[in-house]
Amino acid sequence: MIEIQPADIVADAGLLVESLRTHLTARSDMQRHAWLYRQNPHGQALAWIARDTTKQLVVGSGAIIPRRMWYQGAPQMACVMADFWVHPDYRTLGPAVKLQRACVAGAHALGFGFCDMPQASMPAVYRRLGLSGDKVLVRSTKLLSVDHHLARLCGSRRLGSWLARPLNAALRLYDRRPSPGGRCDIDRSDEPFGPEYTRLAQDCAGQYAICVHRDAQYLQWRYRSHYFLRHQVYTARRSGVLQAYLVVADVGGNAQIMDLFGTPDRGVILDLLLGAAAGLRRDYPALYATLSGTHPLATMLAAAGFVSRARLPLVAQCFGEPGQPAGGVQEWSLCYGDIDF
């Protein structure tokens, strides 16, 4: 018989860490557990454990990570689903649905909704729970240089580099074109996130239907204090005032935009994207961006030379009563860093 029990994130830390390392991610260790489950300034995680009471065996677990959000300009609480796994011998819909139902109930008790980037068979679990999986994350790519691609085609790094020169020059020239509304000052910042980021989050609250409240404390935890990734931050300012920012991480040797936020002004965002691309071009052949399909900044990527490459499943759900899908506003503005750890 499968029973679902709340986990104690302190007393059960060792059990959760070892189970996740075995069944979900090799990155699971006590440092990751402390960072993700206990140090989040928006609130400590909640977790549930699935046990086969007949065999006294842990067969799964799942967690929810609290997120302060702006919902139609008002502060609210929601969560991100995380660390869901089920033992290979129990991967029928029954145990997975029971475990995920507990996570969804916890999310409903916590706030107005939740989001998840479901993997493998999880979309089927959500459908069984009657929750929508019709939203998408759009993964786009901006080519920064062609040396690597031509070297691979030619079989010679030296020849590829020589042939790439005029094409790379064209890419750089494309990125230097003037943007509408006048240029911003684009800089890479290695400083801690300060009060100006909190002010920007508050100023932009009404311009995103549903988005994470990116206060300075949250950003410092999420990016500067990450348990293994190192992030680069690019800022766009006018007359010294922060207008937008972009956070990039090296993910598997690729430059991945983890966060893109600010006033949804086409000129500002275009300056920011092109300025960051110029800074990253020496070290990366391409820049990747993954945003929800309803993100107001997603339409600005094409103007910066990004090309849509893939559509990934996304579950982003507001609750009605009691814990059922709600109608109305469902325009979640999510970046890759909002839902992936």
Backbone as numpy.savetxt, mean C-alpha at the origin, in Angstrom:
# Nx Ny Nz CAx CAy CAz Cx Cy Cz
-12.71 -30.51 14.97 -13.55 -29.31 14.97 -12.67 -28.06 14.97
-13.03 -27.08 14.15 -12.27 -25.85 14.05 -12.90 -24.78 14.95
-12.09 -24.22 15.85 -12.54 -23.12 16.70 -11.68 -21.89 16.41
-12.34 -20.74 16.43 -11.65 -19.47 16.20 -11.57 -18.74 17.54
-10.36 -18.38 17.94 -10.15 -17.75 19.24 -9.36 -16.45 19.06
-9.69 -15.39 19.83 -8.86 -14.18 19.78 -7.45 -14.47 20.26
-6.48 -13.87 19.61 -5.08 -14.04 20.02 -4.69 -12.91 20.97
-3.77 -13.21 21.85 -3.12 -12.20 22.68 -1.83 -11.84 21.96
-1.74 -10.62 21.42 -0.61 -10.29 20.55 0.71 -10.23 21.31
0.66 -10.22 22.65 1.89 -10.28 23.45 2.20 -11.72 23.83
1.25 -12.37 24.51 1.48 -13.74 24.97 1.62 -14.72 23.82
0.91 -14.48 22.72 0.94 -15.40 21.56 1.91 -14.94 20.48
2.78 -13.98 20.79 3.68 -13.43 19.78 4.55 -14.51 19.15
5.14 -15.36 19.95 6.01 -16.41 19.42 5.25 -17.35 18.50
4.05 -17.73 18.90 3.23 -18.62 18.08 2.87 -17.97 16.75
2.46 -16.72 16.79 2.10 -16.02 15.56 3.31 -15.86 14.64
4.44 -15.48 15.21 5.65 -15.27 14.40 6.07 -16.56 13.71
6.14 -17.64 14.44 6.58 -18.91 13.86 5.60 -19.43 12.83
4.30 -19.30 13.11 3.29 -19.76 12.16 3.37 -18.97 10.85
3.51 -17.66 10.97 3.60 -16.83 9.77 4.88 -17.11 8.99
5.99 -17.36 9.69 7.24 -17.67 9.01 7.11 -18.98 8.24
6.41 -19.95 8.79 6.26 -21.25 8.15 5.30 -21.21 6.97
4.19 -20.46 7.12 3.11 -20.58 6.16 2.88 -19.35 5.28
3.50 -18.20 5.60 3.15 -17.00 4.85 4.36 -16.20 4.36
5.26 -15.79 5.27 6.37 -14.93 4.86 7.64 -15.24 5.63
8.74 -15.37 4.91 10.03 -15.60 5.55 10.49 -14.39 6.34
9.86 -13.24 6.14 10.23 -12.02 6.86 9.69 -11.99 8.29
8.84 -12.94 8.62 8.23 -12.94 9.95 9.27 -13.16 11.04
9.39 -12.19 11.94 10.24 -12.33 13.12 9.69 -11.40 14.20
10.35 -11.37 15.35 9.82 -10.58 16.46 9.89 -9.08 16.17
10.87 -8.66 15.38 10.96 -7.25 15.02 9.75 -6.83 14.18
9.41 -7.64 13.18 8.24 -7.35 12.35 6.98 -7.37 13.19
6.85 -8.35 14.06 5.65 -8.45 14.91 5.49 -7.21 15.78
6.58 -6.77 16.40 6.50 -5.59 17.26 6.11 -4.36 16.44
6.72 -4.19 15.26 6.44 -3.03 14.42 4.99 -3.02 13.95
4.52 -4.14 13.40 3.20 -4.18 12.78 2.07 -4.31 13.79
2.28 -5.12 14.84 1.18 -5.43 15.75 1.10 -4.49 16.95
2.22 -3.89 17.35 2.21 -3.16 18.62 2.61 -1.69 18.51
3.37 -1.31 17.50 3.91 0.04 17.45 3.11 1.00 16.57
2.13 0.51 15.84 1.31 1.34 14.96 0.64 2.46 15.77
0.92 3.73 15.46 0.33 4.83 16.25 -1.18 4.96 16.08
-1.76 4.31 15.08 -3.21 4.34 14.91 -3.90 3.26 15.74
-3.13 2.43 16.44 -3.73 1.42 17.31 -3.08 0.06 17.13
-3.09 -0.73 18.19 -2.52 -2.08 18.13 -3.40 -3.00 17.30
-2.75 -3.98 16.69 -3.46 -4.95 15.87 -4.33 -5.87 16.72
-5.34 -6.43 16.08 -6.14 -7.51 16.65 -5.93 -8.74 15.79
-5.87 -9.91 16.42 -5.62 -11.14 15.67 -6.49 -12.28 16.19
-6.71 -13.27 15.32 -7.48 -14.45 15.67 -6.72 -15.68 15.21
-6.86 -16.76 15.98 -6.19 -18.02 15.70 -7.24 -19.10 15.46
-7.04 -19.90 14.43 -7.90 -21.05 14.15 -7.21 -22.31 14.67
-7.92 -23.10 15.46 -7.37 -24.33 16.03 -8.24 -25.52 15.68
-7.60 -26.63 15.37 -8.28 -27.93 15.30 -8.26 -28.48 16.72
-9.40 -28.40 17.39 -9.45 -28.80 18.81 -9.28 -30.29 18.98
-9.57 -31.07 17.96 -9.39 -32.52 18.04 -7.90 -32.87 18.08
-7.11 -32.21 17.22 -5.68 -32.50 17.13 -4.83 -31.52 17.94
-5.49 -30.52 18.57 -4.76 -29.47 19.29 -3.69 -28.84 18.40
-4.13 -28.44 17.21 -3.22 -27.93 16.19 -3.69 -26.55 15.73
-2.76 -25.59 15.66 -3.05 -24.28 15.07 -3.05 -24.43 13.56
-4.17 -24.07 12.94 -4.32 -24.30 11.50 -4.52 -23.00 10.71
-4.44 -21.85 11.39 -4.57 -20.59 10.67 -4.59 -19.41 11.61
-4.40 -18.23 11.05 -4.54 -16.99 11.82 -4.78 -15.85 10.86
-5.29 -14.76 11.39 -5.53 -13.56 10.61 -5.51 -12.36 11.53
-5.27 -11.18 10.99 -5.16 -9.98 11.81 -5.79 -8.79 11.10
-6.13 -7.79 11.89 -6.57 -6.51 11.34 -5.69 -5.42 11.93
-5.28 -4.49 11.07 -4.38 -3.40 11.45 -5.17 -2.09 11.42
-5.35 -1.41 12.55 -6.16 -0.19 12.57 -5.56 0.92 11.69
-6.47 1.69 11.09 -6.08 2.84 10.29 -7.05 3.99 10.59
-6.50 5.14 10.99 -7.32 6.34 11.02 -7.52 6.78 9.57
-8.75 7.13 9.24 -9.10 7.46 7.88 -9.85 8.79 7.84
-9.85 9.40 6.65 -10.80 10.47 6.34 -11.90 9.84 5.51
-13.14 10.00 5.95 -14.29 9.46 5.23 -15.23 10.62 4.93
-15.22 11.08 3.66 -16.00 12.25 3.24 -15.67 13.47 4.11
-14.38 13.66 4.39 -13.91 14.82 5.12 -13.99 14.73 6.62
-14.48 13.62 7.16 -14.60 13.46 8.61 -13.67 12.35 9.09
-13.04 12.50 10.26 -12.16 11.44 10.77 -12.96 10.22 11.20
-12.48 9.05 10.79 -13.11 7.77 11.12 -12.00 6.74 11.36
-12.40 5.56 11.79 -11.46 4.46 11.97 -11.85 3.31 11.04
-10.86 2.70 10.44 -11.07 1.50 9.63 -9.88 0.58 9.88
-9.67 -0.40 9.02 -8.54 -1.31 9.22 -8.13 -1.94 7.91
-6.95 -2.54 7.93 -6.40 -3.30 6.82 -6.30 -4.75 7.26
-6.79 -5.66 6.43 -6.63 -7.08 6.71 -5.16 -7.48 6.46
-4.63 -8.35 7.32 -3.22 -8.71 7.19 -2.96 -10.12 7.71
-1.87 -10.71 7.23 -1.31 -11.95 7.78 -2.32 -13.08 7.86
-3.11 -13.24 6.80 -4.10 -14.32 6.78 -3.47 -15.57 6.15
-3.55 -16.68 6.87 -3.06 -17.94 6.34 -3.89 -19.09 6.91
-3.94 -20.18 6.14 -4.61 -21.41 6.57 -3.69 -22.57 6.22
-3.55 -23.52 7.14 -2.70 -24.70 6.93 -3.10 -25.43 5.65
-2.11 -25.90 4.86 -2.43 -26.58 3.59 -3.44 -27.72 3.72
-3.43 -28.43 4.85 -4.37 -29.55 5.02 -5.79 -29.10 5.32
-5.99 -27.79 5.50 -7.31 -27.27 5.89 -7.79 -26.20 4.92
-7.24 -26.19 3.70 -7.57 -25.13 2.77 -8.83 -25.43 1.96
-9.87 -25.80 2.66 -11.20 -25.78 2.09 -11.84 -24.46 2.50
-12.96 -24.11 1.90 -13.57 -22.83 2.20 -14.05 -22.74 3.65
-14.42 -23.89 4.25 -14.99 -23.86 5.59 -14.12 -23.18 6.64
-12.90 -23.69 6.91 -12.03 -23.05 7.91 -11.66 -21.61 7.55
-11.37 -21.37 6.26 -10.99 -20.02 5.84 -12.13 -19.04 6.06
-13.36 -19.46 5.74 -14.51 -18.57 5.92 -14.74 -18.28 7.40
-14.62 -19.30 8.25 -14.82 -19.08 9.69 -13.79 -18.09 10.24
-12.55 -18.26 9.83 -11.49 -17.37 10.31 -11.68 -15.95 9.77
-11.97 -15.83 8.48 -12.13 -14.49 7.92 -13.40 -13.82 8.44
-14.43 -14.60 8.74 -15.64 -14.01 9.32 -15.31 -13.35 10.66
-14.44 -13.98 11.45 -14.04 -13.38 12.73 -13.28 -12.08 12.49
-12.40 -12.06 11.47 -11.65 -10.84 11.16 -12.58 -9.72 10.70
-13.55 -10.06 9.86 -14.49 -9.06 9.36 -15.35 -8.52 10.50
-15.78 -9.41 11.40 -16.57 -8.96 12.56 -15.74 -8.02 13.43
-14.45 -8.33 13.59 -13.57 -7.44 14.35 -13.41 -6.10 13.66
-13.33 -6.12 12.33 -13.22 -4.87 11.58 -14.48 -4.03 11.73
-15.63 -4.70 11.72 -16.89 -3.98 11.87 -16.98 -3.35 13.26
-16.52 -4.05 14.27 -16.54 -3.50 15.63 -15.58 -2.33 15.78
-14.50 -2.35 14.97 -13.48 -1.31 15.06 -13.89 -0.01 14.38
-14.54 -0.11 13.20 -14.81 1.12 12.46 -15.76 0.95 11.31
-15.65 1.86 10.34 -16.66 1.94 9.28 -16.40 1.01 8.12
-15.19 0.42 8.03 -14.90 -0.44 6.90 -13.51 -1.02 6.96
-13.11 -1.72 5.89 -11.78 -2.34 5.83 -11.35 -2.45 4.38
-10.06 -2.73 4.19 -9.55 -2.99 2.85 -8.55 -4.14 2.90
-8.38 -4.78 1.75 -7.49 -5.93 1.66 -7.06 -6.10 0.21
-5.84 -6.59 0.02 -5.34 -6.98 -1.28 -5.29 -8.50 -1.29
-6.40 -9.16 -1.64 -6.51 -10.61 -1.44 -5.60 -11.41 -2.37
-5.03 -12.47 -1.82 -4.15 -13.33 -2.58 -4.80 -14.71 -2.75
-4.31 -15.47 -3.73 -4.69 -16.86 -3.94 -6.21 -17.03 -3.97
-6.74 -17.84 -3.01 -8.17 -18.16 -3.03 -9.02 -17.20 -2.22
-8.41 -16.12 -1.68 -9.16 -15.23 -0.80 -10.35 -14.54 -1.46
-10.31 -14.20 -2.75 -11.52 -13.62 -3.34 -12.75 -14.52 -3.19
-12.55 -15.83 -3.28 -13.67 -16.76 -3.10 -14.19 -16.73 -1.68
-13.29 -16.55 -0.70 -13.71 -16.44 0.69 -14.56 -15.20 0.89
-14.14 -14.08 0.32 -14.93 -12.85 0.45 -16.29 -12.99 -0.22
-16.33 -13.65 -1.36 -17.63 -13.85 -2.02 -18.55 -14.69 -1.15
-18.00 -15.69 -0.49 -18.82 -16.52 0.40 -19.38 -15.69 1.56
-18.63 -14.67 1.98 -19.09 -13.80 3.06 -20.03 -12.70 2.56
-20.25 -12.66 1.26 -21.14 -11.66 0.70 -20.52 -10.29 0.57
-19.18 -10.22 0.54 -18.48 -8.94 0.47 -17.93 -8.73 -0.94
-17.96 -7.49 -1.37 -17.63 -7.15 -2.75 -16.13 -7.27 -3.01
-15.80 -7.81 -4.16 -14.41 -7.84 -4.61 -14.28 -7.26 -6.01
-15.14 -6.27 -6.33 -15.19 -5.75 -7.69 -14.25 -4.59 -7.93
-13.51 -4.16 -6.91 -12.57 -3.05 -7.08 -11.21 -3.57 -7.51
-10.36 -2.67 -7.98 -9.05 -3.09 -8.48 -7.97 -2.11 -8.05
-6.76 -2.64 -8.00 -5.56 -1.82 -7.94 -4.94 -1.84 -9.33
-4.55 -0.67 -9.82 -3.95 -0.58 -11.15 -2.45 -0.38 -11.00
-1.69 -1.31 -11.57 -0.23 -1.24 -11.51 0.28 -0.65 -12.82
1.03 0.45 -12.70 1.54 1.16 -13.87 3.06 1.26 -13.81
3.67 1.45 -14.98 5.12 1.50 -15.08 5.56 2.70 -15.90
6.59 3.37 -15.41 7.23 4.45 -16.17 8.66 4.03 -16.48
9.00 3.97 -17.74 10.35 3.60 -18.15 11.31 4.77 -17.87
12.40 4.49 -17.19 13.40 5.52 -16.85 14.64 5.45 -17.73
15.02 4.24 -18.11 16.16 4.06 -19.01 16.00 2.73 -19.73
16.71 2.57 -20.85 16.55 1.35 -21.65 17.84 0.53 -21.71
18.86 0.91 -20.96 20.14 0.19 -21.01 19.96 -1.30 -20.74
19.27 -1.61 -19.66 19.10 -3.02 -19.26 18.36 -3.80 -20.33
17.30 -3.21 -20.88 16.49 -3.91 -21.87 17.28 -4.17 -23.16
18.02 -3.17 -23.62 18.78 -3.34 -24.86 19.97 -4.28 -24.66
20.60 -4.22 -23.49 21.72 -5.14 -23.22 21.24 -6.58 -23.26
20.06 -6.81 -22.75 19.50 -8.17 -22.76 19.17 -8.60 -24.19
18.61 -7.67 -24.99 18.28 -8.01 -26.37 19.52 -8.25 -27.22
20.57 -7.42 -26.98 21.79 -7.51 -27.79 22.75 -8.60 -27.31
22.59 -8.99 -26.06 23.54 -9.94 -25.49 24.85 -9.30 -25.11
24.89 -7.98 -25.11 26.12 -7.25 -24.79 25.77 -6.00 -24.00
26.32 -5.89 -22.81 26.04 -4.71 -21.99 26.63 -3.45 -22.63
27.81 -3.57 -23.18 28.48 -2.41 -23.78 27.71 -1.91 -24.99
27.31 -2.84 -25.88 26.56 -2.45 -27.07 25.19 -1.89 -26.68
24.54 -2.52 -25.69 23.24 -2.04 -25.24 23.32 -0.62 -24.70
24.39 -0.34 -23.95 24.58 1.00 -23.38 24.78 2.03 -24.49
25.53 1.67 -25.52 25.78 2.59 -26.63 24.49 2.88 -27.40
23.73 1.83 -27.68 22.47 2.00 -28.42 21.43 2.76 -27.60
21.55 2.68 -26.28 20.54 3.28 -25.42 20.67 4.79 -25.30
21.83 5.34 -25.65 22.07 6.76 -25.40 21.02 7.69 -26.00
20.70 7.57 -27.27 19.68 8.50 -27.82 18.30 8.27 -27.21
17.95 7.03 -26.91 16.65 6.75 -26.32 16.56 7.29 -24.90
17.63 7.13 -24.13 17.65 7.68 -22.77 17.57 9.20 -22.79
18.24 9.80 -23.77 18.18 11.26 -23.91 16.75 11.71 -24.21
16.04 10.95 -25.02 14.65 11.28 -25.34 13.77 11.16 -24.11
14.02 10.14 -23.28 13.25 9.98 -22.05 13.49 11.15 -21.10
14.74 11.58 -21.00 15.05 12.72 -20.12 14.42 14.01 -20.65
14.46 14.18 -21.96 13.87 15.37 -22.56 12.37 15.41 -22.33
11.71 14.27 -22.45 10.26 14.18 -22.23 9.91 14.62 -20.81
10.76 14.27 -19.86 10.48 14.59 -18.46 10.80 16.04 -18.11
11.46 16.77 -19.00 11.80 18.16 -18.70 10.77 19.15 -19.25
9.73 18.67 -19.91 8.74 19.57 -20.49 8.02 20.34 -19.38
7.58 21.56 -19.65 6.91 22.36 -18.62 5.56 21.77 -18.23
5.20 21.93 -16.96 3.93 21.43 -16.47 2.96 22.59 -16.31
1.65 22.30 -16.33 0.66 23.38 -16.18 0.70 23.97 -14.77
0.47 25.27 -14.67 0.37 25.89 -13.35 1.68 26.32 -12.75
2.80 26.21 -13.49 4.08 26.62 -12.92 4.75 25.51 -12.15
6.05 25.59 -12.06 6.80 24.50 -11.45 6.87 24.61 -9.93
6.91 23.42 -9.29 7.16 23.32 -7.85 8.65 23.05 -7.63
9.10 23.27 -6.42 10.45 22.87 -6.02 10.38 21.42 -5.56
11.12 20.55 -6.24 11.12 19.13 -5.93 12.44 18.77 -5.26
12.37 18.17 -4.09 13.57 17.80 -3.35 13.40 16.42 -2.74
14.52 15.75 -2.57 14.52 14.51 -1.78 14.76 14.88 -0.32
13.92 14.37 0.56 14.02 14.69 1.98 14.44 13.47 2.77
15.47 13.64 3.60 15.89 12.58 4.51 15.52 12.92 5.95
14.73 13.97 6.12 14.33 14.41 7.46 13.16 13.59 7.98
12.97 13.56 9.30 11.77 12.92 9.86 10.52 13.65 9.36
9.41 12.92 9.31 8.14 13.54 8.97 7.72 14.48 10.10
7.41 15.72 9.75 7.09 16.72 10.76 5.67 17.23 10.66
5.33 18.28 11.41 3.96 18.79 11.48 3.38 19.22 10.13
4.23 19.62 9.17 3.68 20.06 7.89 2.96 18.92 7.17
3.35 17.68 7.42 2.67 16.54 6.80 1.28 16.35 7.41
1.17 16.56 8.71 -0.14 16.48 9.36 -1.05 17.59 8.84
-0.50 18.80 8.69 -1.30 19.91 8.16 -1.77 19.61 6.74
-0.89 19.03 5.92 -1.28 18.70 4.55 -2.41 17.67 4.55
-2.31 16.66 5.42 -3.37 15.65 5.51 -4.70 16.28 5.86
-4.69 17.23 6.78 -5.93 17.90 7.18 -6.45 18.81 6.08
-5.55 19.50 5.40 -5.96 20.42 4.34 -6.59 19.67 3.16
-6.11 18.45 2.91 -6.58 17.68 1.75 -7.71 16.72 2.09
-8.14 16.70 3.34 -9.11 15.70 3.80 -10.37 15.68 2.95
-10.87 16.84 2.57 -12.12 16.89 1.83 -11.97 16.61 0.35
-10.73 16.43 -0.14 -10.51 16.23 -1.57 -10.35 14.76 -1.95
-10.36 13.89 -0.97 -10.32 12.44 -1.20 -11.52 11.84 -0.47
-12.37 11.08 -1.17 -13.58 10.56 -0.54 -13.25 9.69 0.67
-12.35 8.72 0.49 -11.92 7.84 1.57 -10.41 7.66 1.44
-9.66 8.05 2.47 -8.21 7.87 2.42 -7.65 7.78 3.82
-6.44 7.24 3.93 -5.74 7.14 5.20 -5.39 8.53 5.71
-5.51 8.73 7.02 -5.09 9.99 7.65 -3.58 9.92 7.84
-2.87 10.60 6.96 -1.41 10.53 6.94 -0.80 11.58 7.87
-1.06 11.47 9.15 -0.42 12.37 10.10 1.06 12.01 10.21
1.86 12.93 10.72 3.31 12.76 10.76 3.72 11.53 11.55
3.04 11.25 12.65 3.39 10.10 13.48 3.19 8.80 12.73
2.08 8.72 11.99 1.83 7.53 11.19 2.89 7.37 10.10
3.19 8.44 9.38 4.17 8.35 8.30 5.56 7.98 8.82
5.91 8.50 9.97 7.21 8.18 10.57 7.28 6.69 10.88
6.21 6.16 11.45 6.16 4.72 11.75 6.16 3.90 10.46
5.30 4.26 9.53 5.09 3.44 8.34 6.31 3.39 7.43
7.04 4.50 7.32 8.13 4.55 6.35 9.52 4.72 6.96
9.71 5.64 7.88 11.05 5.83 8.44 11.44 4.71 9.39
10.46 4.07 10.04 10.76 3.05 11.05 10.42 1.65 10.57
10.28 1.46 9.28 9.89 0.15 8.75 10.87 -0.93 9.16
10.37 -2.13 9.35 11.20 -3.19 9.91 12.29 -3.69 8.97
12.20 -3.44 7.65 13.35 -3.80 6.81 13.51 -2.92 5.57
12.45 -2.32 5.04 12.59 -1.48 3.85 13.14 -0.10 4.21
13.91 0.46 3.30 14.38 1.83 3.43 13.69 2.66 2.34
13.11 3.77 2.73 12.28 4.54 1.83 12.92 5.88 1.48
12.71 6.32 0.25 13.11 7.64 -0.20 11.86 8.52 -0.28
11.96 9.74 0.18 10.84 10.67 0.19 11.16 11.87 -0.70
10.26 12.17 -1.63 10.38 13.34 -2.49 9.23 14.29 -2.17
9.54 15.58 -2.07 8.53 16.58 -1.71 8.36 17.60 -2.83
7.14 18.13 -2.94 6.83 19.23 -3.86 6.38 20.42 -3.03
7.06 21.55 -3.18 6.73 22.75 -2.43 6.59 23.95 -3.36
5.70 24.86 -2.97 5.59 26.16 -3.61 5.75 27.22 -2.54
6.69 28.13 -2.77 6.99 29.18 -1.79 7.27 28.57 -0.42
7.91 27.40 -0.41 8.29 26.75 0.82 7.20 25.95 1.50
5.98 25.95 0.94 4.85 25.25 1.56 4.67 23.89 0.91
4.60 22.84 1.73 4.45 21.48 1.23 3.11 21.32 0.50
3.18 20.84 -0.76 1.98 20.63 -1.56 1.67 19.15 -1.76
2.70 18.32 -1.83 2.52 16.89 -2.09 3.83 16.18 -1.79
3.77 14.87 -1.67 4.97 14.08 -1.47 4.78 12.69 -2.05
5.91 12.04 -2.26 5.96 10.71 -2.86 6.98 9.88 -2.08
6.63 8.64 -1.76 7.53 7.74 -1.03 7.84 6.54 -1.91
9.12 6.25 -2.07 9.57 5.16 -2.93 10.41 4.18 -2.13
10.26 2.89 -2.43 11.09 1.86 -1.81 11.64 0.93 -2.89
12.78 0.35 -2.61 13.36 -0.68 -3.47 12.69 -2.00 -3.10
11.86 -2.52 -3.99 11.15 -3.78 -3.76 11.60 -4.77 -4.82
12.44 -5.69 -4.42 12.95 -6.69 -5.36 13.77 -6.10 -6.48
14.51 -5.02 -6.18 15.34 -4.39 -7.20 14.59 -3.40 -8.07
13.31 -3.17 -7.79 12.51 -2.22 -8.54 12.15 -1.02 -7.67
12.01 0.15 -8.30 11.58 1.35 -7.59 10.06 1.36 -7.56
9.49 1.17 -6.38 8.05 1.08 -6.21 7.54 2.29 -5.44
6.60 3.03 -6.02 5.95 4.12 -5.28 5.04 3.50 -4.23
5.37 3.75 -2.97 4.57 3.24 -1.87 3.46 4.21 -1.49
3.72 5.50 -1.65 2.75 6.50 -1.24 2.85 7.71 -2.16
1.70 8.25 -2.52 1.61 9.45 -3.34 0.42 10.24 -2.81
0.70 11.44 -2.27 -0.38 12.17 -1.60 -0.12 13.67 -1.68
-1.21 14.41 -1.75 -1.12 15.85 -1.72 -2.31 16.49 -2.40
-2.23 17.78 -2.60 -3.31 18.48 -3.28 -3.44 17.93 -4.69
-4.65 17.52 -5.10 -4.80 16.89 -6.42 -4.77 17.90 -7.55
-3.67 18.62 -7.63 -3.43 19.61 -8.67 -2.53 18.97 -9.73
-2.96 18.99 -10.98 -2.24 18.28 -12.04 -0.80 18.75 -12.16
-0.58 20.06 -12.08 0.78 20.57 -12.20 1.67 20.14 -11.07
1.16 20.17 -9.85 1.93 19.76 -8.67 2.33 18.29 -8.78
1.34 17.44 -9.06 1.61 16.00 -9.09 2.53 15.65 -10.26
2.35 16.30 -11.39 3.22 16.03 -12.53 4.66 16.44 -12.21
4.85 17.60 -11.63 6.19 18.02 -11.22 6.82 17.01 -10.26
6.02 16.54 -9.31 6.53 15.61 -8.30 6.94 14.29 -8.94
6.09 13.75 -9.79 6.39 12.46 -10.43 7.64 12.56 -11.32
7.72 13.62 -12.10 8.86 13.77 -13.00 10.14 14.10 -12.25
10.02 14.89 -11.17 11.20 15.19 -10.36 11.75 13.96 -9.67
10.85 13.13 -9.13 11.30 11.89 -8.50 11.92 10.96 -9.53
11.32 10.88 -10.72 11.87 10.03 -11.78 13.30 10.44 -12.13
13.54 11.74 -12.18 14.90 12.22 -12.50 15.89 11.78 -11.44
15.47 11.79 -10.17 16.36 11.37 -9.11 16.59 9.88 -9.06
15.65 9.10 -9.56 15.74 7.64 -9.50 16.36 7.02 -10.76
16.46 7.82 -11.82 16.87 7.29 -13.13 18.27 6.66 -13.11
19.16 7.16 -12.28 20.53 6.62 -12.25 20.60 5.21 -11.70
19.63 4.84 -10.87 19.72 3.56 -10.17 18.68 2.53 -10.59
17.64 2.97 -11.31 16.54 2.05 -11.64 16.14 2.22 -13.10
15.82 1.11 -13.78 15.37 1.21 -15.18 13.91 1.63 -15.30
13.12 1.46 -14.22 11.70 1.78 -14.30 11.18 2.17 -12.92
10.06 2.89 -12.93 9.39 3.30 -11.71 7.97 2.75 -11.76
7.55 2.09 -10.68 6.24 1.45 -10.62 5.32 2.21 -9.68
4.05 2.27 -10.04 3.03 2.89 -9.19 1.82 1.97 -9.14
1.28 1.77 -7.94 0.09 0.93 -7.77 -0.93 1.72 -6.94
-2.02 2.12 -7.59 -3.07 2.91 -6.95 -4.42 2.25 -7.20
-5.35 2.49 -6.29 -6.71 2.00 -6.50 -7.31 2.68 -7.73
-8.21 1.96 -8.39 -8.79 2.49 -9.62 -9.56 3.77 -9.44
-10.05 4.04 -8.21 -10.82 5.25 -7.95 -9.97 6.37 -7.36
-8.66 6.18 -7.29 -7.79 7.20 -6.71 -7.77 8.43 -7.61
-8.01 9.64 -7.06 -8.06 10.83 -7.91 -6.75 11.18 -8.59
-5.62 10.67 -8.08 -4.33 10.96 -8.70 -3.97 9.95 -9.78
-4.73 8.85 -9.88 -4.40 7.80 -10.84 -4.45 8.32 -12.27
-5.37 9.22 -12.55 -5.51 9.73 -13.92 -4.34 10.62 -14.33
-3.55 11.08 -13.36 -2.42 11.96 -13.65 -1.15 11.18 -14.01
-1.16 9.87 -13.76 0.04 9.08 -14.03 0.38 9.04 -15.52
-0.66 8.92 -16.37 -0.41 8.82 -17.81 0.32 10.06 -18.33
-0.02 11.24 -17.79 0.63 12.46 -18.24 2.11 12.48 -17.88
2.49 11.69 -16.86 3.90 11.61 -16.45 4.62 10.46 -17.14
3.95 9.78 -18.07 4.61 8.72 -18.83 4.42 7.33 -18.28
3.50 7.15 -17.34 3.21 5.82 -16.82 2.23 5.10 -17.75
2.45 3.80 -17.89 1.58 2.96 -18.71 0.99 1.87 -17.83
-0.32 1.70 -17.89 -0.99 0.67 -17.10 -0.57 -0.71 -17.58
-0.16 -1.57 -16.63 0.35 -2.90 -16.97 -0.50 -4.04 -16.43
-1.14 -3.84 -15.28 -1.88 -4.95 -14.66 -2.96 -4.41 -13.76
-3.99 -5.21 -13.55 -5.07 -4.90 -12.62 -5.11 -6.01 -11.57
-4.97 -5.61 -10.31 -4.91 -6.56 -9.19 -6.19 -6.47 -8.38
-6.64 -7.61 -7.80 -7.88 -7.58 -7.02 -7.74 -6.74 -5.76
-8.82 -6.06 -5.41 -8.89 -5.23 -4.22 -10.25 -5.39 -3.57
-10.26 -5.62 -2.27 -11.49 -5.58 -1.50 -11.41 -4.35 -0.61
-12.32 -3.41 -0.81 -12.38 -2.19 0.00 -13.86 -1.96 0.30
-14.24 -2.18 1.54 -15.64 -2.32 1.88 -16.06 -1.43 3.04
-17.09 -0.62 2.84 -17.74 0.08 3.94 -18.86 -0.81 4.48
-19.11 -0.71 5.78 -20.14 -1.54 6.41 -21.47 -0.81 6.49
-22.52 -1.59 6.30 -23.86 -1.16 6.66 -24.19 -1.76 8.02
-25.41 -2.11 8.24 -25.82 -2.73 9.49 -26.56 -4.03 9.19
-26.30 -5.10 9.92 -25.21 -5.26 10.90 -24.01 -5.92 10.23
-23.02 -5.16 9.90 -21.80 -5.69 9.31 -21.95 -6.13 7.88
-22.96 -5.65 7.19 -23.18 -6.01 5.80 -22.65 -4.90 4.89
-22.42 -5.21 3.61 -21.93 -4.18 2.71 -22.86 -2.97 2.67
-22.27 -1.79 2.58 -23.05 -0.55 2.54 -23.04 0.01 1.14
-24.07 0.77 0.82 -24.10 1.50 -0.44 -23.43 2.84 -0.25
-23.69 3.76 -1.18 -23.15 5.10 -1.02 -21.70 5.20 -1.46
-20.98 6.11 -0.85 -19.61 6.41 -1.25 -18.69 5.21 -1.02
-18.03 4.76 -2.07 -17.09 3.65 -1.97 -15.80 3.99 -2.71
-15.50 5.26 -2.85 -14.33 5.69 -3.61 -13.10 5.74 -2.71
-12.46 4.59 -2.55 -11.28 4.48 -1.70 -10.05 4.94 -2.48
-9.30 5.86 -1.89 -8.05 6.35 -2.49 -6.90 5.64 -1.78
-6.42 4.58 -2.37 -5.42 3.73 -1.73 -4.17 3.64 -2.58
-3.01 3.67 -1.90 -1.72 3.42 -2.53 -1.19 2.07 -2.04
-0.17 1.60 -2.73 0.42 0.30 -2.39 0.83 0.23 -0.92
1.41 1.30 -0.41 1.86 1.32 0.98 0.75 1.33 2.00
-0.47 1.63 1.58 -1.60 1.62 2.50 -2.03 0.21 2.89
-1.75 -0.77 2.03 -2.31 -2.10 2.23 -1.28 -3.22 2.16
-0.02 -2.89 1.91 1.03 -3.90 1.89 2.09 -3.52 2.92
2.58 -4.52 3.66 3.52 -4.24 4.74 4.89 -4.84 4.45
